[in-house]
Amino acid sequence: MVNAGILREVITILKLETTQDSYGDIKQVYSPFMTLRASIKYAGGSKTSENFEAFNTKSIVFTTYVRPIDESMRIGWKGDTYIINQMPMVNYDWLEISAERLKD
């Protein structure tokens, strides 16, 4: 069981929504789906290079109560957006989500 006292951070789950404007153009936007309390644990990072540009990646594990979250969603935390790497792991009554920061 997760101790509620360790869920100190506020995260926002972003869900992909598809809309169509008046001209028929289809737009896909990530919009806020739910706001949760979570525990954050850094799982590592790396420095990669693409097209002679250096990028720093940050892997984080978000722990929260069980909610309907899948890989198609994203996580917003402290102004950054994180991509969910794998299906969230359910451990009894809590959820561990492994995510990586989206490149700028």
C-alpha positions in Angstrom: 0.0 0.0 0.0 1.3 3.5 -0.9 1.6 5.9 2.0 -0.4 9.0 0.9 2.3 11.2 2.5 4.9 10.4 -0.2 2.6 11.5 -3.0 3.9 15.1 -2.8 4.0 16.1 -6.5 1.1 17.1 -8.7 1.1 15.7 -12.2 -1.3 16.1 -15.1 -2.3 13.2 -17.4 -2.6 14.4 -21.0 -4.9 12.6 -23.4 -4.8 12.7 -27.2 -7.9 14.3 -28.7 -8.7 14.6 -32.3 -10.8 17.6 -33.5 -11.9 18.8 -36.9 -12.1 22.6 -37.7 -14.6 24.3 -39.9 -12.4 23.7 -43.0 -12.3 19.9 -42.3 -8.7 19.9 -41.2 -8.0 17.3 -38.5 -5.9 18.4 -35.5 -4.5 16.2 -32.8 -3.8 17.9 -29.5 -2.9 16.6 -26.0 -5.3 18.1 -23.5 -5.5 17.7 -19.7 -7.4 14.5 -18.8 -6.9 14.3 -15.0 -4.7 15.7 -12.2 -3.1 13.3 -9.8 -0.8 13.3 -6.8 2.3 11.2 -7.4 5.7 10.3 -6.0 8.6 11.0 -8.4 11.8 8.9 -8.6 14.6 9.6 -11.1 15.6 6.4 -13.0 18.5 7.8 -14.9 19.3 9.7 -18.0 21.5 9.9 -21.0 23.0 12.3 -23.5 22.3 11.5 -27.2 23.2 13.2 -30.4 21.0 13.6 -33.5 22.0 15.7 -36.5 25.0 17.1 -34.7 22.8 18.3 -31.8 23.1 17.1 -28.2 20.0 16.1 -26.3 19.8 15.2 -22.6 17.1 12.7 -21.8 15.7 12.1 -18.3 13.9 8.9 -17.2 11.5 9.1 -14.3 9.2 6.7 -12.5 5.9 8.2 -11.4 4.1 6.3 -8.6 0.4 7.0 -8.1 -2.9 5.3 -7.2 -4.4 3.0 -9.9 -6.2 5.0 -12.6 -7.1 4.3 -16.3 -3.8 5.3 -17.8 -2.2 3.8 -21.0 0.8 4.3 -23.3 -1.1 6.7 -25.6 -1.2 9.4 -22.9 1.5 11.8 -21.8 2.4 13.3 -18.4 2.8 16.9 -17.6 5.0 17.8 -14.6 6.8 21.1 -13.8 6.5 22.5 -17.3 7.8 19.4 -19.0 6.0 16.7 -21.0 6.9 13.1 -20.5 6.2 10.2 -22.9 5.1 6.9 -21.2 7.6 4.3 -22.2 5.8 1.1 -21.2 2.4 -0.1 -20.0 2.0 1.1 -16.4 2.7 -1.6 -13.9 0.0 -2.3 -11.4 1.2 -3.3 -8.0 -1.9 -4.0 -5.8 -3.4 -0.5 -5.3 -0.7 1.7 -6.9 0.6 2.3 -10.4 4.3 2.7 -11.5 4.7 4.6 -14.7 8.1 4.7 -16.5 8.4 7.8 -18.6 11.0 9.8 -20.5 11.1 13.6 -21.0 10.0 14.8 -24.4 12.8 16.4 -26.4 12.6 20.2 -26.8 
